[in-house]
Amino acid sequence: MNDIISSAPRPRFEPYQPFAQSQLDDPYPVLSRARAEQPVFYVPELDFWVVTRYEDVNRIYGQPALYSNAAVLTPRVDVPDEIRREFGDRQLPLAHQLVMTDPPQHTRLKKLMTPAFMPSRINAREAWIRQYTNTLIDGFVADRSADLVGQYAVRIPPAVIGKIVGAPERDAQQFAGWVDDIFTLTGAWDVPENERAAAWRGVFAFEDYIRQLIADRRHHPQDDLTTDFIQAVTDDGTAAMSDIEVLHNVVNVAAAGADTTGVLISQLLHLLLTHPEQLQAILADRSLVANAVHEAMRFRPPVRGLMRKTSSDVNVGGIAIAAGSMVFISLASANRDSAVFDKAEQFDVRRDGAFKNLGFGSRTHACIGVNLARMEARIAVETLFERLPDLVLVEGQATMQYRPNLMLPAFKSLRVRW
């Protein structure tokens, strides 16, 4: 570490309190101030830097040699003693996930995994997803009210990703809960010991399930992504993925596809129902739904930010940051940067350039599942308002309270009636 950098003053931005309920529910006013007053700052209580401007965040995405992904899902909470006694030094199934790797391993894995998410293969699933969303609505349409989170939004992605990896729906519906356990360990700081222990057990249960799925597919190959990973070979006929890479990346795909898209759908529905003029616009012109998905990702991204670890001394926005530092790239802030988005604080389904949002990553670390997530969200909105065009929020649902998490806060219910 450069001694000059290590001894340099670390600028702070005291209003930033990411776990205060007011900022969990609405972080955007404080982030707007930070972009203007102190766009790069250090948070001593949490021991990381925050980067808020679009240009800086996008540049970090394109420099994996300087900003490593290897710590993006590193647990931020201690391992409870009971977990050490029960599981010894067992590690979480994270280190070889695509999202946790850097080039050249990341480049190799992404090349192997990308074909499964090409538009042609994703579009082939549209009819089934539309049928599934209709089936969900059939289950509550007669009730004249529903919780659009628990009964709809969060059920769609696990069912879809379950079909992709080869897990039955009844099993795949557990994935989102296990992903919540991952984010409890990696995106929260002040977690009671019993909740930490439950989260660790949940992630290990997730790993055990995927391990069994892989073992089954080794003996009984199927037309699914798990089999594809097992059977992938290099030009010389050797296995393209090691056993641990297969395990970790089936977990990665199952996890990535099961949870964040459900939050996206929930938030998009809430945005439309709290912006009636925008809802009327998509009801009058269904071609706007796809852009509404882009705009929801910009205006309220499910993943509010991600961690990087500096591999050498760096300079971000004129601020020196030492090697080995944790850097939180604030997607929530970057996506509201007025230097990139005109009238950035407005939700506008007709917005030109909404697709420039960084919610699905960028450059080296652009999300391989972006086409699937966008299609799921688009179909979820189209189907719901085709079936129930007159649904409205139940009183008290206009303002949502989010659970405490740095990366993936979410609200648990969205009550509507029709």
N, C-alpha and C positions, 0 to 999 in steps of 0.2 A: 504493500500500500504506500502510495506517495505521502510522505510526512506532511507536505504542505497542504494537500487535500484533506488528510485526516484531521489536521488541526484547524482548518478553515471553519468559520462560523456556518452553522446550518440554518438557513432561513426557515422560519415557522409561519404557520397561518392558524392562529389560535381559534378562529370561529369553526374550523373543521373538526367536527365531533361525529364520526360516521356511525357510531352506535347509539347516539341520542335518538329517541323515537321520532322527534320532529324531522331529523335528517334522514332517517330510514324511510319515512313516509314521503318526504320531499327534499331530496338533497340538492336540487338544482339552484336555488337562490345562493346558497353558500358556494357552490362550485362556480357559479357565474362571477362572484366576487373574487374568488381565487384566480380565475383566468385573467382578470383585470389587474389584480393587486400583487399576487405572488403565485405565478403559474406553476412553479416547481418549489415544493416545500417539504420539510422533514417533520414527521410526527414522532416525537420521542417516546410517547406512551406505548406506541405500537412498533417502534423501531423500523419504520420504512419511509421511503420518499413517495410523494404523490406527484404525478405528472398530469396536467389538466388540459393542455391545448392539443387540438387535433393534429397540427403539424408535427409536434414532438412525439405524440403517441404513434402516429403513422410511421415516423422514422424509426422508432424503437421496434415496431413490428418487422421492419426490413433489415434489422441488424442483429440477428440471432447470435453472431459471434461475440457481440458485446453485451447482449442482454439475454441471458440463458433462460430457457423454459424449464430447466430441470427442477426448479423449486416452485413451480406454479401451483401444485397441489400438495406441497409439503404441509403436514399438520402443524397448526399453530398452537395446539394445546398439548399438555403433557400426557403421557400414557399412564392411566391409572394403575396402581399397584395390583389390583385384582386382574387386570388384563395381562400384566407381565407374568403373574403367577399362572394364569390359565393358558396363555399362548406363547410364553417365553419371548424369544426375540423375533417372532414371526413379523414379517414386513407387509405393509399394505401393497396391493397389486397395482402399483402406480409407476414405478421407475421407468418401465419400458413402453409406456403408453405413448402414442403419437403426440399427445398434447404435452408430454413431459420431456420430450427429446429435442435435441438440437441436431443440425446437420453434422456429419453425413448420415447418421442413423435416421433422423427425421426425414431426410430426402428419400432414402430407400423405402422406409415404411409408407410414406405418403404415396409414392409411386405404385406400391403394391395395393394400397387400400382405395385409391381414387376410383378405379374402374367400377367398383360396386355402387358408386354414387354419381355416375354419369347421368345426364338428363334423360337419356333414352331408357335406362333401367328404372330411374325414379318415376318417370311419367307413366310407365307401365303399371304402377301401383295406384294410380289416381282413382280408377273405378272402385277398387276395393276400399280405399280410404273414404270415398264418398258413401259407399254402402255402410261402412262402419259408423260414420257420424250420424247417418239416418237411423241406424239401429239404436244408438245412444239416445237420440231424441225420442224415438218410439217409446223408450222406457220411462220417460217423464212427461210427455206431452199432455197426457190426460190430467195431470196433477195441477195444471195451470200455474205452477211455480216450480223453480228449480234452483239449485246451487250450480252455477255454470263452471265453477272450478272443480269441485269434487265429482259432479255427475257428468261432466263433459270435457273441459279443456285438458285436465291432467290425465284423462283416460286414453286419449287419442294417441299421443306419442309412444307410450309403452307398448300398446297393441301393434303399432306400425313397426317399431324397431324389433319387437319380438318376432314378427314374421321375417324380418331381414336376417336376424342372427339365428333363427330357428327355434325359438322358445315359444311354447304354447301361451296363449293370451293369459290364462289363469296364473301362469308363472311370471310372465312379463309385467303384469300389473304390480308386482313387488319391486320392480326395478327402481321406480321413482323414489320409493321410501329408502332404498339403499343408497341412492344418489344423494338424498337429503343427509344421510349419515356421513357421506364423504365431505359434503360442504359444511357440515357441523364441525368436522375436524379441521378443515382447511380454511374456512372463511369466518370463523367465530373465535373470539378470544376468551371471554369470561363464561365458561361452560361448567355447570356443576358436575362433580365427579360421576354421579350416576348416569347423567346424560352422555358424558364422554365414553363411559364404559359401554353403554348401549350402542353408541355410534360405532365404536370399534368392532363390536360383535356383529353389527349390521354389515359393515364392509367385508368382514371375513366371511359372513354368510353369502354375500354376493359373489365373492371369489370362489367359494366352495360350489355354488350353483353353476357358475361358468366352467369351472374345472370338470364337473360332472357332464355338462353339455359337450365339452370338447372330447372327453373320453368316449362318450356315446358316438359322436360323429367320426371318430377314428375307426370305429368298428362298423358304423352304419352311416356312410356319407349321404348327405341330402343336398338339395338345391338351396343352399343358404350360405351366408357370409362366413359362418364358423367353418364349414367344410372348405370354402374357398381359401381361408387363411391356412388351414392345415395342409392343403394340397398345393399351395403356391410353391413354385420351384424357380430356380435361377436358370440361366442359359445352359449350364452344365448338368442340370438335372438334380442338383441338391436342394434341400429345403430352403425356401427364401426367408422364412421366419423361424427363429429358434422356438423351442417349446414355451419359454417364458414370454417371448414376444407375442406368440399366439394368444396365450392366456391374458396378458395385460391388455392387448388391443381388442379382443372380444369384449372384455370388461369396459374398455374405453368407448367403443361404439355403442354398447348397450346403455352405458351411463349417459353419454352425450345425447343420445337420441331419446332418452326416457324422461328427462326432467326440464331442461331449459326451454324446449319448445312448448311445453305445457304452460310455463310462465309467460312466454310470448303470447300464446293464444289468450290466456286469462287477461293480460294487460291490454291487448288489442281490443278485446270485447269491452273491457271497462272504459277504454278511451272512446270508443264509438258511442257507448251508452251515455257518457258524460259530455259528449260533443254532438248534440243532436243534429246540427247542421252538417257535420261530417258524415254521420250515419245516413242522413237523407241523400247525401251526394252519392254514396255507394249503392243505396237502394235504387236510385234513379239510373245509375250507370255502373253495372257490375264489373266493368273492365277496370274500375278504379281499385278493386279489392287488392290486387297484387301490389299496387303502389302503396296502399294503406299498410300492408305488411312491412314494406321498407320503412315507411314513416314511423310505425310503432317501434321498430328496432332502433330508429334514430332517436325518437322522442323519449322513449322509456325502455332502454335495452334490458333484457332479463339479467344478463351478466353485467354488473355495473363496473367491473374492473378486474384486472388480472395481475398477478405477481410476475416479476422478472427478477433475476439476480445478476448484478453486473459482474462480468468476468475480468474486467480491467477498469482502471480509472476512466470516467466518462465526463462529458460536459453536456448538460441538457438545458436548453434555453438560457445559457450563460451561467448556469450553476454547476459547480464541480461536485461530482459524486464519486466516492471512493470505490475501488474494486471490492467485491464481496457484499455490496449493499443490496437490500431488498427495495425494489421499485414497483409501486402500484400504478399501473397505467389506467387512468379513470376514463372508461368508455362512456359513462354517463355524462361526464363533462365534455369530452371531445366531441360527442355527437350534438352538443348544444353550442358549439363554438360559432359565433356570428361571423368569424372570418371566413367560414366555409359555407354556412347555411344562413340564408336571409330570413329574418324574422324567426330565429331559431327557437324561441320560446313558444311558438304557436304550433299546434298539431294540425297538419294540413295534408289530407289524403291526396291532394292534387300537386303536391310539392315536386318541382323539378329537382332532380339531383338527390332525392331521398336515398337512392341506392348507394350513395357515397358513404353512408354511415359505417362505422367500424364495429358494429355489434357482432358481426360474424368473423371478426378478425380481418387481417389484411396481409398481402404480400406472402412471405414464407409461411406464415401461420394463418392463412385464410382457411376457414372451416370447410372440410370436405363434404359435410352434410348440409350445406347451405340450401341446396336445391330441394332437398327433402323437407327441411324445416319450413321453408317458405310455402311449399305446396300444401303441407299439413295445415298451416295457419290460414292460407287462402281458402281451402276447402271447408275448414271449420266455420269460418265466417259466412261463406256463401250458403252452406247447408242450413246453418242456424237461422239466418234471416229469410231464406226461402221458405222455411217451415213456420217460423214464428216472427213475422215482420213487425208485430205490434208489441213485442216484449219490452218491458221497461224495468229499471232498477227498483228494488224494494227500498222504502225509506231508510236512510242511514247508510246506504251503500255507495254514496257518491264519493266519499273520502275513505280510502282503504288504509289499514294499519299493517305495516310490513313486519315480518319477523326479523330479529337481529342477525344479520350476516353481511359481511363486507362485500362478498362477491355476488351472491345470489339470494338477496332478500325476496320474499314473495308474500302475497296475502293468501289466506287459506280458504276463503269462500267469496262468492259473488252471487248474491241472492237476486233473482228476477221473478217477474210475474207477467202474465199475458191474458 
